[in-house]
Amino acid sequence: MRPHLPLRPSSHLRYAAAAVTLSLFLVGCTASGETPAATEAPRSTPSEAAEAPAAVELPAGPLGDHARWLVGQMSTDPVDDATAASARFSQTMLDQVGADTILLRLESLRSTGPWTPVEFYGSEAEAGSEAEAGVTIQDTAGTFLDARIAVDADGLVAGLQLTPRTDPARTAPSSWEELDERVDELGERLGGLVDVDAVVLVSRVTDATDPSQAPGARCEPVHSTGDVDAAMPLGSVFKLYVLAAVAEAVETGTLTWDTPLTLTDDVRSLSSGTLQDQPAGTVVTVREAAGAMIEVSDNTAADLLVATVGRDAVLATMTATGHSDPSLNTPFLMTRDVLRLGWAVAPGGPETPAWNALSEPEQAATVAALPGGRIGIYADATATPVWQDGLDWFASAADLCAVHVALQDAAGTPTGGPVREILAANPGTEIETDAWSYLAYKGGGMPGVLTDSWYAQDVDGSAVVVTVLLTSSDPATLQSTDAFDELSEAALTLAAG
């Protein structure tokens, strides 16, 4: 449910995993007409050596041209007036943000300029087509920002996002000890805020060795940071449990992978995915919906599957797969429920108490009373974290290892054929390693929440599960996924070691 620009090679596959929009510095391409308040962009931590950087050459074409203009407005070029600036932006962008606001925000960054482009990534736009690219910029203080730009078919800026970035030349952790040090630094690196909770768990998948235990695979911790048994908000990683419930329904004969499902407005959600854009009456198979739910984190596909198998069935699957406390997710929420309860009906507002202040029967009654039909929550309205109010889906890092193992077990049953393929469709990373012959992945994001989880199997069939969970109560803290991406991919790389 958060808008994304799939750009950075190391992390772009994870942007589609998010569940709800993060607050952005500047953003277009949404349906709301609200204009964000003019606030200064968040800053990254300055690098240790703020030497004058070498500039990279920006390409010819709309994206390169807009990047040059952006850097100039943040540096020493004469500041454009609103009329000149407006010529660069799509009407939708101008309606939402306004040229004056854009210029004000860019000018606020001139105090530490000039800014220098040190990295350009993505592809230049072809004539008449939409495109996205990004540029990493550095100021005189050694601060890095990531500027992501999207253009429409006319070459006009339709989306613009500035977020903090770490030094692109910074090397990845080469040991578990160094990774733990990076975890300890997260509060400082994410804008100087210390309200960050991180959990990393790497587990080896082993068979039970105690004859008194039931047969099957187990998670044996190899390395951990933080409380791996503490319940954490998951964002879209909850969809692993939905997939497990679907696999169980297929195994018991309630469904088949080819069962047709019909889209209705009562299960239509928003943002990540494409099923939301299809007309009511569109028919997809269980296999197609499950694939979209995992590969592109399609929220409408997830809600359609939950409506099909039933909320209680997902909760039962949580219990069966080893979740330590399924009651944390009772009643089980659809993504559209979280959108409505989290932002359309403000938790703790003058008319409604916080979600977690309600009793379980009151919560169930509230969900049952939510109206059907299309919902009108827009991307730029969902910026405030609500996981502290209990509006998310919760599990521990240890629970996520257990569900990954359970899904692989389900894949090995006579009816579980597509499960491994579904989980591997989006590997969540482009790190270069020959260690893994198979990667199953699900990630997610909510305001103040970022999650990654992999089941990784090597050429000999040995497997590990890598899970990284990050939370903050401050909406600005996790605007940038850069530090989180570094942490996640370092854990996956070290696990291959």
Secondary structure, DSSP 8 states (H G I E B T S, - for coil): --------TTTGGGGGG-SS----SS--SSS----------------S-----------SSHHHHHHHHHHHHTTTS----HHHHHTTB-HHHHHHT-HHHHHHHHHTTGGG---EEEEEEE----TTS-EEEEEEEE-TTS-EEEEEEEE-TTS-EEEEEEEEE--TT-----SHHHHHHHHHHHHHHTTT----EEEEEEEEEEE--STTS-SSEEEEEEEEES-TTS-EE-GGGGHHHHHHHHHHHHHHTS--TT-EEE--TTT---SSSSGGGS-TT-EEEHHHHHHHHHHS--HHHHHHHHHHH-HHHHHHHHHHTT-S-GGGG-S---HHHHHIIIIIS-TTSSSS--GGGS-HHHHHHHHHHS--S-----GGG--S--GGGT-S-EE-HHHHHHHHHHHHHHHTSTT-TTHHHHHHS--S-----SSEEEEEEEEEEETTEEEEEEEEEETTS-EEEEEEEEE-SSTTTTS--HHHHHHHHHHHHHHT-
